[in-house]
Every structure is written in structure tokens, then in C-alpha cells.
Amino acid sequence: MIVFVPMFMACSSPPPLPEGVVVSEASAPVPYTVEQLSAFNQVGRTYVFRVESAAAPAMRRTMRFDEVDGEGAWVVSTIGLWDQEEALADSTRSYQRWEELQSHAAYPAGETTRVWSNVELPSGSVQCVLYTVSESEDRVTKACFNVDTAGPPVYTAQFDGATAVFSMTLQSNGM
């Protein structure tokens, strides 16, 4: 279970949120520039996530940066059961422009709030900017972006009311 801990609740006021990058007036600021994304996600950068949903057994999603250039990266994605090493299907390899990767964090401005938070991951506590997106009266998406690493959210989940219908939690991030 992931626990979000609001930061700086004692006497001090929280530091200002990172300004983020405005990519569109219709979107809340995204956490990283394309330059930050390309600098951090070099050849070999690999993200391993545990994916959980009520409708399926726990899965392992791996994304590895296979080739990079100034415009984008070739990313190899693999999915398998969490407790098994082999993939459920062949890996996919697709080219993603840095702007496309950046746009994955472009949530609607009017429905999105951003606050400091800590999230507890298997590797320990991570300071993050938590995006909460109210998609409808009952559906909310939460995405927590590590302020020290330019990449996908370290945790993301979709809730119907208080019930998590999907979550994806970073397990490891290395070269």
C-alpha cells in the first residue's frame, strides 16, 4: 500500500512548488523540461514498475531506453506477471520524441492540483510533487513525480471513490 504524507505540516510553511513547464494554457505545468528528460534518460536507463489492478494479478512493467538522440528515444517495453521472470508477450520497441514523453504529464489545468508530498516506495521515502486530477465526480488520478529525477511518475493510481482501480509503483530505476 502506498502512503502519501503531506510535507511541512508543522509550523513552517512549505517551500514553493517547482514552477514546472507550461506546455499549453489548457494544461497544468509539467514537472520537467525536454532537456531534463533527455539528460536523465540515457541509453540503458531502465524503470521497473509493479502494476496492480483489481481485475488482474500483479504485473511487472519494464521500460528501457535503448537508443537516444536529440529528438527522442527508442524505448523497449515489456510486461509480465510480477512473480515470474518471463514476459507475457514479446517486448515492444517504439520511438518517443522528448515532447511526447513530456506530454504524458500534461494534465488538464482546471482539474489538477499540485502539492508537495512524500511517497513511500520499496526503496524508501521520496519527495515528490503530487498531481491530483479530478476527472469526474468519483474518478481521481494521482501521479507523484520525483523532484530529483526526470522521468515517469514514481507512483500513479486511478481511484473510483476511495477504491484504487489501478496503480503503478516504481520498484527500481537504474542504468
N, C-alpha and C positions, 0 to 999 in steps of 0.2 A: 504494500500500500504506500502510495506517495503522500507525503505530508508537506503542505506549503506552510511556511512560517513567515508571517509578516515581519518585516525588518523594522528596527528602530522604533519600537513601540514605547520605549521608556521616555524619559524626559527630553531627549534630544529630538530634533526634527530630522527627517530623512534627508539624505543628500539629494540634489536634483537628479531626476532621471536623465540618462543619456538622451540627447536630443533626437537621436535616430536620424533616419534619412527619409525625406519626403520624396516619394516617387510619383505621387498623384494626390491631388486635393481630396479625392474620394477615399483615400487610404490613410490609416494611422501610420505614423512613422515606422519604417522597418528598422531592425536593430543594427544592420551592417551595411557598409558601402560595398560596391562590387570589388573595389580594390582590397578591402579587408577579407572578403570571401576568397578571392584568388590568391592572396598571400598566405592564408592559413591552410587552404585545401590544396596541397601539393600532391604530386604523384605518391601513391601509397597511403594517403590519409584514409583510414577505414573507421566507419561508425558501425557499431553493433547495437541493435535495439531489441528489447523484449516487447512484443506486441501482444496485447491481451484484449479479448472481447468476450462478451457473454455467449456469443454464437459459435465459438471455435476454441480449440486448445491453444495454449500459449505458443507463439511463433517467434522465430529469430529472423530479423531483417538486417541484412548487411549491405552497406553501401561503401564501395571502394573507388577512390579516384585513380583511374587507370592511366590517363594521359591528360595533361593540361596545357593550355596555351593562353594567350592574352584575351581571347574572346570567351573561353569557356572550358569545359572539361568533359571527358568521356568517363561516365560513372557506371560501374558494374554493380548491379543489384541482385541479391539472392535472398530467397525466403525459404525457411524450413521450420520444422517443428522445434520448439525450444530445447527439448531434451534429446535431440538427435543431431548428429553432425551433418548428415547428407541433406542436400536441398530437395525440396518437393518438386521443383521444375528446373529447367535449365536457367542459368543466370541470364539476365538481360543486360545489354550494354547500349547506353544511349548518350548522345551528346547534349549537354545542357549549357546554354550560354549563362554567363555570370548573372546577367539581368534576370533570366528565368529563375535561377536559384534564389536570387534576392526577392523576386515577386512572390515566392511561396509564403513569405511573412507579411504580405500586404493585406491586412485585414480591413474591413470597412470602418472608416473613421467614426461614423456615428454610432456604431455598435460596439466599439472597442475601448477598453480601459487598459492603462499600463501602470503597474506599480512595482516597487521593489519587493522581492521575496527571496526566501531561501527554499530550496527544494532538496529533500533527502534522496540521494541516489545510492546505488550499491557502492560506489566509490567514495561516498561521503557527502557532506553538505556543500551545495553550490549556490552562490549568489547569482540571482538572475532577475531579468525583467519579465514579469508575468503579464502576458496579454490575455485578457478575458473578453471573449467575443460573444455577445448575446445575439444568437442567430434567430431565436423566436422566443415566445413566452416561456417555453420549457427547455429549449435546447441551448446549451452553452459550450463553447470550446475554450480550453485553456492551453496556452503554449508558453513554456518557460525558456527563455533564451539566455545562455551563459554570457555574462558581460566580458569574459576573458577569452572566449573562443568564437570565431566567426563561422558558424555552421548551423545545422538544423537545430530545432529546439531540443533541449536535453530531456524534456518531458512535454508531451501533448496528450490531451484527452478530450473526449466529447461526452457531455452529460445530458441525459434526459431527466430533468428534475435533479434529484440527488443521486441518481444511478449512473455510474460510468458505463457507457456502452462500448467504448473503445479507449485504449491507452497505449502509448508508445514511450518507453523509458530507455534512455541511453544507458548501456551497460559498459561500453568501452569506446575510446576514441584515441586512436594511435596511428603511428606510421608503420 
